[in-house]
Amino acid sequence: MRGVTSIEVLMRAAGFHQEKTESVKGDGDVWIRDDEPGIVIRWVQPSDAREVCRLHGVVFDAGFDVPLYQWRYGGQRGWGLGAWLRGELVGHIGMMRRRVWWEGGSLELAQVGDVMVRPDHRGGLLGLQYRLLALLVFGVGGPRPGLDRIFGFPRVEVLQLGRRQGLQHAVGRMVEYRWSAQGGSRPSGESKPLVLPRDAAAVDDLWGVMCNEQAEDLIGERTASYVRWRYLEHPSNRYCLRLVRAGWLRRPIGLLVFRVDGERLLLMDVVARLESLSHLVAWARFHAAEVGAAYAALWMMEGHAVGAARLPAPDRVEPRMPVSVTSGPSRREPDPTWGGQWWLTAGDIDHV
């Protein structure tokens, strides 16, 4: 006889029961609430993309269209769980696969995103936001088979809800290092636009060196194929990618990825040895002056002492957003502190 799982206890306490339906492709389980027969919770299907986009517009008042949805979740890159009220999507929580490296081996994590519930259906423990988060953590299987952990960059209210119920743990926060733009003399070496596939081998070499050097860190994969998907194939944002070379032989020492947002040049990604960070920041400051930005900025995990020590002294440091991991099942768990070990930049956040 099959045992009762913790999520079944939680959902039944919230008035739900589980049913099978032939109308849902793939995972056929749905959760239905007895006293609210119009509410159904199930996996999001590709045909639901337009509904997810409409809900995103209601909750965040920001542009989100089908091409962006496909970029995030298509091609088995991710999946979502939705809640429908009388046929209308009123809640959603998504997850995207992310390959990371830690202590010489790779892990496949799931990154939570697009957590959105229509304001009139949020609530506390029994609200839709909690139910959707609980369902993903303990999974209508938890992290899905093969996934090692769930992480995300939650809004403060979502993190507080998850922490109160033991579903999420804060592991730190991102901070923004700022340096004033600096024109005039160019830094040594050269910075030229990245061209793929021509420069793919150079990017992969830089990633290999970075991954080996930071073997004790938890670091997301930054191969040429990832760089192409994340930045060059983004359907709405435009990024500038520069390959920096140095020395008489003009060997690649780093990849800079940035976007200009008003007076800020935001470094989305840096793929390089730690010893090259200071020189790459000098190039970022030079490019900031070129485009008329007031300053260059880099987001990093607060407490990443090794990375911070290799940066030039910043003019200013500003707090940004919290980073969380779930307390769901895991096959292999890094130290729960994680924060000081995690190499994260703005490019690791899907909506930046």
Secondary structure as the mmCIF struct_conf table of DSSP 4:
data_model
#
loop_
_struct_conf.conf_type_id
_struct_conf.id
_struct_conf.beg_label_comp_id
_struct_conf.beg_label_asym_id
_struct_conf.beg_label_seq_id
_struct_conf.end_label_comp_id
_struct_conf.end_label_asym_id
_struct_conf.end_label_seq_id
HELX_LH_PP_P HELX_LH_PP_P1 ARG A 2 THR A 5
HELX_RH_AL_P HELX_RH_AL_P1 SER A 6 ALA A 13
TURN_TY1_P TURN_TY1_P1 ALA A 14 GLY A 15
STRN STRN1 PHE A 16 LYS A 20
TURN_TY1_P TURN_TY1_P2 GLU A 22 SER A 23
BEND BEND1 VAL A 24 ASP A 27
STRN STRN2 ASP A 29 ARG A 33
TURN_TY1_P TURN_TY1_P3 ASP A 34 ASP A 35
STRN STRN3 GLU A 36 TRP A 43
HELX_RH_3T_P HELX_RH_3T_P1 PRO A 46 ASP A 48
HELX_RH_AL_P HELX_RH_AL_P2 ALA A 49 PHE A 60
BEND BEND2 ALA A 62 ALA A 62
HELX_RH_AL_P HELX_RH_AL_P3 VAL A 66 TYR A 73
TURN_TY1_P TURN_TY1_P4 GLY A 74 ARG A 77
STRN STRN4 GLY A 78 LEU A 85
TURN_TY1_P TURN_TY1_P5 ARG A 86 GLY A 87
STRN STRN5 GLU A 88 TRP A 102
TURN_TY1_P TURN_TY1_P6 GLU A 103 GLY A 104
STRN STRN6 GLY A 105 VAL A 117
HELX_RH_3T_P HELX_RH_3T_P2 PRO A 119 HIS A 121
BEND BEND3 GLY A 124 GLY A 124
TURN_TY1_P TURN_TY1_P7 LEU A 125 LEU A 126
BEND BEND4 GLY A 127 GLY A 127
HELX_RH_AL_P HELX_RH_AL_P4 LEU A 128 PHE A 138
TURN_TY1_P TURN_TY1_P8 GLY A 139 VAL A 140
BEND BEND5 GLY A 141 PRO A 143
HELX_LH_PP_P HELX_LH_PP_P2 ARG A 144 ARG A 144
TURN_TY1_P TURN_TY1_P9 PRO A 145 GLY A 146
STRN STRN7 ARG A 149 GLY A 152
HELX_RH_AL_P HELX_RH_AL_P5 VAL A 156 ARG A 164
TURN_TY1_P TURN_TY1_P10 GLN A 165 GLY A 166
BEND BEND6 LEU A 167 LEU A 167
STRN STRN8 GLN A 168 SER A 180
BEND BEND7 GLY A 184 SER A 185
HELX_LH_PP_P HELX_LH_PP_P3 ARG A 186 PRO A 187
BEND BEND8 SER A 188 GLY A 189
STRN STRN9 GLU A 190 PRO A 193
TURN_TY1_P TURN_TY1_P11 LEU A 196 ASP A 199
HELX_RH_AL_P HELX_RH_AL_P6 ALA A 200 GLU A 213
TURN_TY1_P TURN_TY1_P12 GLN A 214 GLU A 216
BEND BEND9 ASP A 217 ASP A 217
STRN STRN10 LEU A 218 GLY A 220
HELX_RH_AL_P HELX_RH_AL_P7 ALA A 224 VAL A 227
HELX_RH_PI_P HELX_RH_PI_P1 ARG A 228 LEU A 232
BEND BEND10 GLU A 233 GLU A 233
BEND BEND11 PRO A 235 SER A 236
STRN STRN11 CYS A 240 ALA A 246
TURN_TY1_P TURN_TY1_P13 GLY A 247 ARG A 250
STRN STRN12 ARG A 251 ASP A 261
TURN_TY1_P TURN_TY1_P14 GLY A 262 GLU A 263
STRN STRN13 ARG A 264 ALA A 272
HELX_RH_3T_P HELX_RH_3T_P3 LEU A 274 SER A 276
HELX_RH_AL_P HELX_RH_AL_P8 LEU A 277 VAL A 291
TURN_TY1_P TURN_TY1_P15 GLY A 292 GLY A 292
BEND BEND12 ALA A 294 ALA A 294
STRN STRN14 TYR A 295 MET A 301
TURN_TY1_P TURN_TY1_P16 GLU A 302 GLY A 303
HELX_RH_AL_P HELX_RH_AL_P9 ALA A 305 ALA A 309
TURN_TY1_P TURN_TY1_P17 ARG A 310 ARG A 310
BEND BEND13 LEU A 311 LEU A 311
HELX_LH_PP_P HELX_LH_PP_P4 PRO A 312 PRO A 314
BEND BEND14 ASP A 315 ASP A 315
STRN STRN15 ARG A 316 THR A 326
BEND BEND15 GLY A 328 GLY A 328
BEND BEND16 ARG A 331 ARG A 332
TURN_TY1_P TURN_TY1_P18 PRO A 336 THR A 337
HELX_RH_3T_P HELX_RH_3T_P4 GLY A 339 GLN A 341
STRN STRN16 TRP A 342 TRP A 343
HELX_RH_3T_P HELX_RH_3T_P5 ALA A 346 ASP A 348
BEND BEND17 ILE A 349 ILE A 349
TURN_TY1_P TURN_TY1_P19 ASP A 350 HIS A 351
#
